[in-house]
Amino acid sequence: MYRGRGSQFTDRISENPKPDQSNLSGYRIPNLQPSSSASWHLKLHHVKNISDVVHETKVHQGDWHGVGSASIKHWTYTVGGKVEKCKEHFEEIDHENKSLAFNLFDGDVGDKYKSLKAKLQVTDKGNGALAKWTYEYEKLREEVPPPQAYLDFATKVTKDVDAHLMNAKP
């Protein structure tokens, strides 16, 4: 278990939650406490205008809000100091529980991971919210690192979106 520094968030990581699996798969989970309300998660398609680590987002196939492989988005972003590209589609959008599940594939992600799935769950907490990112992954090769750089990316984008929403409040 790793606890991140600072009072803003706690980063809990489990490298290999199932003892019978190889070191090629696992989960990585940070919890963040944004100051804005839990409603912000539905505005993630605007992140290229909010965060300097997201350079381009565009619809590759289908539409922006579709669920499943018929609606694919193409992302260009900086992760771990390197500009990367991947495709993504929503596996689930749950408005009631304020959660989004993504499947990330192709491009730089596809070069490292057989599977990389992200889930964002946002819940109200006092005057703010709790944002929980979960990354489930399966590496293509043993030497591929766990997706910590992608968690760092998600943490940065979450903080950027939160700051943007807090500045937009009257």
C-alpha positions in Angstrom: 0.0 0.0 0.0 1.3 3.4 -1.0 0.0 6.6 0.4 0.6 9.7 -1.7 2.1 12.8 -0.1 -0.2 15.8 0.6 -3.6 16.2 2.1 -5.5 16.4 -1.2 -5.5 12.7 -2.1 -4.5 9.2 -1.1 -3.1 6.8 -3.7 -3.7 3.1 -2.8 -2.0 0.7 -5.2 -2.4 -3.1 -5.4 0.0 -4.5 -8.0 -1.3 -8.0 -8.1 -4.6 -8.5 -6.2 -5.0 -12.2 -7.2 -2.1 -14.3 -6.0 -2.6 -16.9 -8.7 -2.0 -14.4 -11.5 1.3 -13.5 -13.0 2.9 -10.1 -12.6 1.5 -9.1 -15.9 -1.8 -7.8 -14.5 -3.2 -5.8 -11.6 -5.1 -2.7 -10.4 -4.0 0.8 -9.5 -6.4 3.1 -7.6 -5.9 6.7 -6.5 -8.6 8.6 -4.6 -8.7 12.4 -5.1 -10.8 15.0 -3.3 -11.8 17.8 -5.7 -13.4 20.9 -4.3 -16.1 21.1 -6.9 -19.3 19.0 -6.8 -19.6 15.5 -8.2 -21.5 16.7 -11.3 -18.2 17.6 -13.0 -17.5 14.1 -14.3 -20.0 14.5 -17.2 -17.8 17.3 -18.7 -14.7 15.3 -19.4 -14.9 15.7 -23.1 -13.8 19.3 -22.6 -10.5 18.4 -21.0 -8.5 19.4 -24.1 -9.6 23.0 -23.3 -8.8 22.6 -19.6 -5.6 20.6 -19.1 -2.3 21.2 -20.7 -1.5 17.4 -20.8 -4.4 16.7 -23.2 -3.6 18.0 -26.7 -6.4 16.6 -28.9 -9.6 14.7 -28.6 -11.7 13.8 -31.6 -14.3 11.3 -32.5 -12.8 8.5 -34.6 -16.1 6.7 -35.1 -19.7 7.1 -33.9 -20.3 10.0 -31.4 -18.7 11.4 -28.3 -21.2 10.1 -25.8 -21.9 6.6 -27.2 -21.2 3.5 -25.2 -19.5 0.5 -26.8 -17.1 -0.1 -29.7 -19.3 1.8 -32.2 -18.3 5.1 -30.6 -14.5 5.5 -30.5 -12.5 8.6 -29.6 -8.9 9.4 -30.5 -6.7 11.0 -27.8 -3.4 12.8 -28.0 -1.9 13.5 -24.6 1.3 13.8 -22.6 2.0 11.0 -20.1 5.3 10.4 -18.3 6.8 13.4 -20.2 6.1 11.8 -23.6 3.4 12.7 -26.2 1.3 9.6 -26.8 -1.9 8.6 -28.7 -4.5 6.0 -28.1 -8.2 5.3 -28.8 -10.9 4.9 -26.2 -14.5 4.0 -25.9 -16.9 4.1 -23.0 -17.8 0.7 -21.7 -20.3 2.2 -19.3 -21.8 5.6 -18.4 -23.8 5.4 -15.2 -25.4 8.8 -14.5 -27.1 7.7 -11.3 -23.9 6.4 -9.7 -21.8 9.2 -11.4 -19.3 6.7 -12.9 -17.6 6.2 -16.3 -15.8 3.1 -17.5 -13.3 3.4 -20.4 -11.5 0.9 -22.5 -8.1 2.3 -23.8 -6.5 0.7 -26.8 -4.3 1.0 -29.9 -1.5 3.5 -30.3 1.0 3.7 -27.4 -1.3 2.0 -25.0 -1.7 -1.0 -27.4 2.1 -1.2 -27.6 2.4 -1.9 -23.9 -0.9 -3.4 -22.6 -3.1 -6.2 -23.8 -5.8 -4.5 -21.8 -6.0 -1.1 -20.1 -9.3 -0.2 -18.6 -10.1 2.9 -16.5 -13.1 3.7 -14.3 -13.9 7.0 -12.7 -16.4 7.1 -9.8 -17.3 10.5 -8.4 -19.3 10.9 -5.2 -20.4 14.0 -3.2 -18.4 14.6 -0.1 -19.3 17.6 2.0 -19.0 20.8 -0.1 -16.8 18.9 -2.6 -16.5 15.4 -4.0 -14.4 12.2 -4.0 -13.0 11.1 -7.3 -11.8 7.5 -7.5 -9.9 6.3 -10.5 -9.4 2.6 -11.0 -7.0 1.2 -13.7 -7.2 -2.5 -14.5 -4.5 -3.7 -16.8 -2.8 -6.6 -18.4 0.8 -6.0 -19.7 2.0 -7.5 -23.0 5.5 -8.2 -21.5 7.0 -8.5 -18.1 9.3 -5.4 -18.6 6.3 -3.1 -19.3 5.8 -1.0 -16.2 2.5 -0.8 -14.3 0.4 2.2 -15.6 1.5 4.6 -12.8 2.2 7.3 -15.5 -1.5 6.9 -16.6 -2.6 7.4 -13.0 -0.4 10.5 -12.7 -2.1 11.7 -15.9 -5.6 11.1 -14.5 -4.6 12.8 -11.3 -3.4 15.9 -13.1 -6.4 16.1 -15.4 -8.7 15.6 -12.3 -7.0 18.5 -10.5 -7.1 20.7 -13.7 -10.8 20.1 -14.2 -11.5 20.8 -10.5 -9.5 24.1 -10.6 -11.3 25.1 -13.8 -14.8 24.4 -12.3 -13.8 26.2 -9.0 -12.7 29.3 -11.0 -15.9 29.2 -13.1 -18.1 29.4 -9.9 -19.8 32.8 -9.4 
